[in-house]
């Protein structure tokens, strides 16, 4: 790994507005590049919206679809690596997918593996867990709920990942328009993420970058307006080093789009992975057969 400057953008993925969202991604990319960013993470399903009612109609092929092609164009124009979420369609099945594009075009994709809540109504779970070499580092992607499964982090790092990207469209606490309610929802989300993201980083001696959608993406008629399944996201962005220390984080008072930018230093991961107790060096996989044993007995 080499030092690399990274950005995490927490923005609103409004339902069914891909062209507008892609324009906003282009604007955020330009701002991030002005601050020296070489790798930019955008939220889960930001392009098409989180569980948009007409997801099946909106979903596109990857990489040939127009949204992936536009993301590739943005990445090539700014000579930067972009990771952004959208709804992918293949053989009439729809996946919650995060694509990676770089200065030379399309790099690859990660499909969400574990689907939460109402996501099972729209998406099929993926199966592959690749790591992508983007030049200065290797990245792996865990989409939202997937980050609660440490096995995925471990597999990604066994495949060579040094930086875990964790895009979210997390819904946790609803809020009203008062400053006090917004601050409470933001603090609750940040505290929740602080309990999990540093753990994944420490377990694998790697960097972790998280970003969540932020704001009210719209309303779904199937649910009451105050239902927790409405696509309303408190928002959060956080960057954690291989020792589990938070090195950058968004504010906790207001629900609004924002960006954090920081340099990931290769010396930090080298120091942790050189330790005698680096977990990938001392683990005993021959003892872990129960992790892949079938749980269903009938």
C-alpha positions in Angstrom: 0.0 0.0 0.0 1.0 3.6 -0.7 -0.3 6.8 1.0 -3.6 7.7 -0.6 -6.0 10.6 0.0 -9.6 9.5 0.3 -13.0 11.2 0.6 -16.3 10.0 2.0 -19.4 11.8 0.8 -22.7 11.6 2.7 -25.5 12.7 0.4 -29.2 12.1 -0.3 -30.1 9.4 -2.8 -33.5 10.7 -3.7 -35.9 8.1 -5.0 -35.9 7.6 -8.8 -33.8 10.7 -9.8 -30.6 9.1 -11.3 -29.7 11.9 -13.7 -29.9 14.5 -10.9 -28.0 12.3 -8.5 -25.3 11.7 -11.1 -24.9 15.4 -11.6 -24.5 15.8 -7.8 -21.9 13.1 -7.8 -20.0 14.9 -10.5 -20.1 18.1 -8.4 -18.9 16.3 -5.2 -16.2 14.6 -7.2 -14.9 18.0 -8.4 -14.9 19.3 -4.8 -13.1 16.2 -3.5 -10.4 16.4 -6.2 -9.8 20.0 -5.3 -8.8 18.7 -1.9 -6.5 16.1 -3.4 -8.8 13.1 -3.1 -7.8 10.0 -5.2 -10.5 7.7 -4.0 -14.1 8.8 -3.3 -16.8 6.7 -1.6 -20.5 7.5 -2.2 -23.4 5.8 -0.4 -25.3 2.6 -1.0 -28.0 2.8 -3.7 -27.4 6.5 -4.0 -28.0 6.6 -7.8 -31.5 5.0 -7.9 -32.6 5.4 -4.3 -33.0 2.9 -1.4 -35.8 0.4 -2.0 -37.5 2.8 -4.5 -40.9 1.2 -5.4 -40.1 1.0 -9.1 -36.6 -0.4 -8.5 -37.1 -3.2 -11.1 -37.8 -0.6 -13.8 -34.9 1.6 -12.8 -32.3 -1.1 -12.4 -29.6 -1.1 -15.1 -27.0 -3.5 -16.5 -23.4 -3.1 -15.1 -21.2 -2.0 -16.7 -23.0 -1.3 -19.9 -25.9 0.7 -18.3 -26.0 4.5 -18.6 -25.4 5.2 -14.9 -22.2 3.1 -14.7 -21.1 4.7 -17.9 -21.6 8.1 -16.5 -19.7 7.2 -13.3 -16.9 6.0 -15.5 -16.9 9.2 -17.4 -16.7 11.3 -14.2 -13.9 9.1 -12.8 -12.0 9.5 -16.1 -12.5 13.2 -16.4 -11.1 13.8 -12.8 -8.6 11.0 -12.9 -9.9 9.6 -9.7 -11.4 6.3 -8.4 -15.1 6.4 -7.5 -17.2 3.9 -5.6 -21.0 4.4 -5.8 -24.2 2.4 -5.3 -27.0 1.6 -7.7 -29.6 -1.0 -8.6 -28.2 -3.5 -11.1 -30.3 -5.8 -13.3 -29.0 -9.1 -14.8 -31.1 -11.8 -16.3 -34.2 -10.2 -14.8 -32.8 -10.3 -11.3 -31.9 -7.1 -9.4 -28.9 -6.6 -7.1 -27.9 -3.9 -4.6 -24.6 -3.1 -6.2 -21.6 -0.9 -5.6 -19.5 -0.2 -8.7 -15.9 1.0 -8.8 -14.7 3.2 -11.7 -11.3 4.8 -12.2 -9.2 6.9 -14.6 -9.2 4.0 -17.1 -12.9 3.3 -16.8 -14.8 0.4 -15.1 -12.9 -1.6 -12.5 -15.5 -3.9 -10.9 -18.5 -4.3 -8.7 -19.6 -5.7 -5.3 -23.2 -7.0 -4.9 -24.7 -6.8 -1.4 -24.7 -10.3 0.1 -27.0 -10.0 3.1 -30.3 -8.2 2.6 -32.0 -6.4 5.5 -35.6 -5.5 6.2 -37.5 -4.6 3.1 -34.5 -5.0 0.8 -35.5 -8.7 0.3 -38.6 -7.4 -1.5 -36.4 -5.8 -4.2 -33.0 -7.5 -4.5 -31.2 -10.8 -4.7 -28.1 -11.3 -2.6 -24.7 -11.6 -4.3 -22.1 -14.3 -3.8 -18.7 -12.9 -4.6 -16.3 -11.0 -2.4 -13.5 -9.6 -4.6 -10.7 -7.2 -3.7 -9.8 -4.5 -6.3 -6.3 -3.2 -6.9 -6.6 0.5 -7.6 -2.9 1.2 -7.8 -2.0 2.7 -4.4 -4.0 0.2 -2.4 -6.4 -2.7 -2.6 -10.0 -2.2 -1.6 -12.8 -4.4 -0.6 -16.5 -3.4 -0.2 -19.0 -4.3 2.5 -22.4 -2.8 1.8 -24.3 -1.6 5.0 -25.8 -4.7 6.7 -22.9 -6.8 5.4 -20.5 -5.0 7.7 -22.1 -6.8 10.7 -20.7 -10.0 9.4 -17.0 -10.1 10.3 -16.5 -13.1 8.0 -16.9 -10.8 5.0 -14.2 -8.4 6.2 -11.9 -11.3 6.8 -12.5 -12.8 3.4 -11.9 -9.4 1.7 -8.7 -8.9 3.6 -7.6 -12.5 2.8 -8.1 -11.5 -0.8 -5.7 -8.6 -0.2 -7.9 -5.7 0.8 -6.1 -3.0 2.8 -9.0 -0.5 2.8 -12.6 -1.6 3.5 -15.3 0.6 1.9 -18.6 0.5 3.8 -21.3 2.4 1.9 -24.6 2.6 3.8 -28.3 3.6 3.4 -28.9 3.0 7.1 -32.1 3.9 8.8 -32.1 3.8 12.5 -33.8 6.6 14.4 -36.6 8.8 12.9 -36.5 12.5 13.5 -38.6 15.6 13.1 -37.5 19.0 11.9 -36.4 20.4 15.2 -32.6 20.9 15.8 -32.8 18.7 18.9 -34.4 15.8 17.1 -32.0 16.0 14.2 -29.0 16.1 16.6 -30.3 13.1 18.6 -30.7 11.0 15.4 -27.2 12.0 14.2 -25.6 11.2 17.5 -27.4 7.8 17.7 -26.2 6.8 14.2 -22.6 7.9 14.9 -22.5 6.0 18.2 -23.9 2.9 16.5 -21.2 3.0 13.8 -18.5 3.6 16.4 -19.4 0.2 17.9 -18.8 -1.7 14.7 -16.5 0.0 12.2 -13.4 0.2 14.5 -13.9 -3.5 15.3 -13.7 -4.5 11.6 -10.6 -2.4 11.2 -8.8 -3.8 14.3 -9.8 -7.4 13.4 -8.0 -7.2 10.1 -5.4 -4.4 10.7 -6.9 -2.4 7.8 -8.5 1.0 7.1 -12.3 1.3 7.0 -14.3 4.1 5.3 -18.0 4.5 6.0 -20.6 6.8 4.5 -24.3 6.8 4.8 -27.1 8.4 2.7 -28.4 11.5 4.5 -31.9 13.1 4.6 -35.4 12.2 3.5 -35.1 10.5 0.1 -38.9 10.6 -0.4 -41.9 8.7 0.9 -43.1 5.2 0.1 -46.9 4.9 0.0 -46.8 1.3 1.3 -45.8 2.6 4.8 -47.1 5.2 7.1 -45.1 8.5 6.9 -43.5 7.9 10.2 -42.6 4.2 9.6 -39.0 3.2 10.1 -38.9 1.6 6.7 -39.3 5.0 5.0 -36.1 5.9 3.2 -35.0 8.5 5.7 -31.3 8.3 6.7 -29.7 10.3 9.5 -26.4 10.2 7.7 -22.8 9.7 8.9 -19.3 9.4 7.5 -16.3 8.0 9.3 -12.8 6.9 8.5 -10.9 4.5 10.8 -7.3 3.5 10.9 -5.9 0.0 11.3 -5.6 0.5 15.1 -9.3 1.3 15.3 -8.9 5.0 15.8 -11.3 7.4 14.2 -9.2 9.8 12.1 -12.1 11.7 10.5 -15.8 12.0 11.1 -18.8 14.2 10.2 -20.5 16.4 12.7 -23.3 15.2 14.9 -25.7 18.1 15.1 -27.4 18.5 11.7 -28.8 16.2 9.1 -27.2 17.5 5.9 -24.9 16.5 3.0 -21.2 16.8 3.7 -17.8 15.3 2.9 -14.7 14.3 4.9 -11.2 14.0 3.3 -8.1 12.5 4.8 -4.9 10.9 3.8 -4.5 7.2 4.7 -0.8 6.6 5.6 0.7 3.3 4.5 3.0 3.4 7.6 -0.1 2.9 9.8 -1.1 -0.4 8.2 2.5 -1.6 7.9 3.0 -1.0 11.6 -0.1 -3.0 12.6 0.5 -5.9 10.1 4.1 -6.2 11.3 2.9 -7.0 14.8 3.4 -10.6 16.1 -0.3 -10.8 16.7 -1.5 -9.7 13.3 -4.6 -11.8 13.0 -4.3 -12.9 9.4 -0.9 -14.4 10.4 -2.0 -16.2 13.5 -5.5 -17.4 12.6 -6.3 -21.1 12.6 -8.6 -21.7 9.7 -8.4 -25.5 10.0 -10.4 -25.1 13.2 -13.3 -23.0 11.8 -15.2 -25.6 9.8 -18.4 -24.9 11.8 -18.5 -21.5 10.2 -19.4 -23.0 6.9 -21.5 -25.9 8.2 -25.1 -25.9 7.0 -27.5 -24.6 9.7 -30.7 -25.9 8.1 -31.5 -29.5 9.1 -34.7 -30.1 7.1 
